[in-house]
Amino acid sequence: MGTKKDYSKYFTGTAPSLKEAKKRSKAAPQVITDAFEIPTDMIEAGKGKTFFIRTYGCQMNEHDEEVMAGIFEQMGYLRTEEMETADVVLLNTCAVRENAENKVFGVLGHLKALKRERPELLLGVCGCMTQEEEVINRILQKEQHVDFIFGTHNIHRLPQILRDALMNKELVVEVWSKEGDIIENLPKTRNGNLKAWVNIAYGCDKFCTYCIIPYTRGKERSRQPEDIINEVRELAAAGYQEVTLLGQNVNSYGKDLGTEYRFADLLADVQKIAIPRVRFTTSHPWDFTDEMVAVLASGGNLMPHVHLPVQAGSSSVLKLMGRQYNKDSYTELYNKIRTQIPGVAVTTDIIVGFPNETDEQFEETLALCKELKYDGAYTFIYSPREGTPAAKMVDNIAEETKKARLQRLNAVVNDHALTHNQAYLETVQYVLVEGTSQKNDAVLSGYTESLKLVNFEGPASLIGKIVPVKVTQVRTWSLYGEYAGE
């Protein structure tokens, strides 16, 4: 093996280090309310100019996009949905799977021609991918038309990074490998006025062997309860109908605060706020306490849907994944959620083709899905992430075998999803109406309390409201009905 080439001389700033990203300091993060500022020479830098952001990946990335849009607009930029005409193009990336990274590099290739036509265009890349050393090196090798790069910990420094990109002829890279403090009072331009993301924590300390997130998002850091509660109250006062509490592992919320205040306590406090619907994601099997089950069972504005990633149904595979639970303990938790929370829907994540997964181990996953009967599942073929322990494991499973396993798994998942949906037939469900169909303005769509998609005919005046809908038809992933109001 040859040594890695050092590309640092080709840019100004700091590059990522997975070695540094693995470290976890014992010092508690500081909550800083005045870290964000726009330099004087950037206050009107965007006047008469536009920005375009394309986001890949999870809800946390979508939340980051809202913050970045707010920062751009404070500098005078206007948002555009036309990438080809924007003055600044920013790709907000995901590192969870190889396919997501390939999409980003495909777009970067397309933008090379656009950059030649419009050399004044500023092209940036941010998000989880940019926290990886190999990604930075690949951009330097093959995507030299990129102007600036930053990571997940320093979004609040976008004005300074953009200023450096405007002034420098070299690529500007500013990626912090060690997580920063908790920055409050950042501007946000929310995507819509019905539903909102509310971040409650940053980072993850679980280090599942296949997952890059603990490296790209840093150690777990919880926001102060009062900051979260105040944000939800402001959203309620502004007329929002639903908030989703966000974290890489919401169940571990509060462990770093130095108090006894935990996620169940936060849910109980948010339950008291006059906002119609509250959801949360992602909820991992570990740290899911009896107190959480109890507060969710009490209902109110806490919606009866739990996303509970299992990843595999074989205890031996789970051990290799570093998942900290086994098939039996997961099943016990699952049954507790099903039996104690009225009307709950449970969805999950499942990976097939983990390195050296045997036919027998896959059959255990299939058997678990048949036993637990999920409302739905996000299923994936294992994707190695460089720098993770699993990426070093020898993988002797043929690609055709992985695809065949995925097909078999999806067939089981789809069958149970349809069975669950059939239980809604002829019932009246309360639907938060989000908009109209792209094909027919008379068809409205929204979600039930248990996060089932519903389509029905009705007037546009119902958009933004929670209305009763009688379910008349069911499909695998959606329900159809008729408006049951006055």
Order of alpha helices (4+ residues) and beta strands (2+ residues): beta-alpha-beta-beta-alpha-beta-beta-alpha-beta-alpha-beta-alpha-beta-beta-beta-beta-alpha-beta-alpha-beta-alpha-beta-alpha-beta-alpha-alpha-beta-alpha-beta-alpha-beta-beta-beta-beta-beta
